[in-house]
Amino acid sequence: MKDLLAIYFFLLFFTCYSVSAQVGVGTTDPTAELEIETTDTGIPALELNPQSSPTGNTTGQIAVIGDKLFMYDATRSKWLSVEVTPLQLGRSGGADDTNLRTVGNQNNNRSGYLMPFDGTITYVSVKSNSNNGAQSKEFSIQVRNGNTTNSATTVTTSASEYTNSSLNIDFSAGDFINGRIIDDGNGDVNNVSMIVWVKWRN
């Protein structure tokens, strides 16, 4: 009887440990901490009910807010969309102290990408050529509303290149985003390309 009781507790312990380590839905051999094994029944494997304003506190938490899938970004302390949208800006030929152009060749301070939702600029990369070889040059990422510049962030290329994956620049629906070459005394740069990545913010 004692042997049976010992075997029972051993099996109970092993089963509890296995359940807490990995969970399988539709499978007894999950290959991740949570695995949902699906079949072609026409039913979705997972449903997350939409929420209006969940409280996030750890990177990796996910929620459907409205009609978009968001992940909480603890570094930036906000919900950001899983979807990321690149905005491409550029200018061919030599230029200094002028706006970068967006698709459609819009080229003044009131031009740029019009934002349909609140969002955050999270990444940027800049590449240029120069007549003087690789050079340092200042560029501005501008968030504007009408004639007002809500924010302008200066970035400086090194050897004609710049990348940053930790930006945290908020904008609102109705703002537009553009870029500008700054007259910093370092002369013209040629064939500038700037890519600004945005995520929608809740």
C-alpha positions, 0 to 999 in steps of 0.5 A, spaced: 500 500 500 505 504 501 508 503 494 502 504 491 501 511 495 508 513 493 507 511 486 501 515 486 504 521 489 510 521 484 505 521 478 502 526 481 508 530 482 510 529 475 504 530 472 503 537 475 510 539 473 509 537 466 503 541 466 506 547 469 512 547 464 508 546 457 501 547 455 498 543 449 491 545 446 489 539 442 496 536 443 499 532 448 506 533 446 507 541 446 513 544 443 512 551 446 510 553 453 503 554 449 501 550 443 495 550 440 494 544 435 489 546 429 485 542 424 482 545 418 475 545 421 474 552 419 474 555 426 480 560 428 485 557 433 485 563 437 480 569 439 482 575 443 476 579 445 477 587 443 478 591 449 478 599 449 484 600 454 487 595 458 493 596 463 500 594 460 506 593 464 510 588 461 513 587 454 510 582 450 503 583 453 498 583 447 491 585 446 486 587 441 484 594 442 479 596 437 480 593 431 488 592 431 493 587 434 497 591 440 503 589 444 505 593 450 512 596 449 515 597 456 521 601 454 516 606 451 511 605 456 505 604 451 501 600 447 504 599 440 501 596 434 504 589 432 504 592 425 509 597 423 509 602 417 515 605 413 515 612 411 520 613 405 523 620 404 528 622 399 532 628 395 536 626 389 541 631 387 545 635 391 541 639 397 542 643 403 537 647 408 531 644 404 525 639 405 526 631 403 521 629 399 515 624 400 512 620 395 508 625 390 514 630 390 511 634 395 516 639 397 514 644 402 513 645 410 506 643 409 507 637 406 509 630 408 505 623 410 498 625 413 497 620 419 490 617 420 491 615 427 495 616 433 502 613 433 509 613 435 516 614 431 520 608 433 526 607 428 529 611 423 535 610 418 538 615 413 543 614 408 546 620 403 552 621 398 557 627 398 561 631 394 567 631 399 566 623 401 563 620 407 561 626 412 557 628 418 550 631 416 544 634 420 537 632 418 531 633 422 525 629 423 519 633 424 512 632 426 507 638 424 500 640 424 499 645 419 504 651 420 506 649 427 512 644 428 509 640 434 516 636 435 523 636 431 528 631 432 535 632 430 539 626 427 546 626 425 550 622 420 556 619 421 560 617 414 554 619 411 549 614 415 545 614 421 540 608 424 536 609 430 532 603 433 530 606 440 526 613 438 520 614 442 517 620 438 509 621 439 504 624 434 497 625 433 492 623 428 492 629 423 499 630 424 504 629 418 511 627 418 516 630 414 524 630 414 529 636 412 536 637 411 539 642 416 544 647 414 549 645 419 555 648 415 557 642 412 555 643 405 551 639 400 549 632 401 547 628 395 541 623 394 539 623 401 534 617 403 530 617 409 526 611 412 522 613 418 518 607 421 511 608 425 507 604 429 500 606 431 499 608 439 493 606 443 
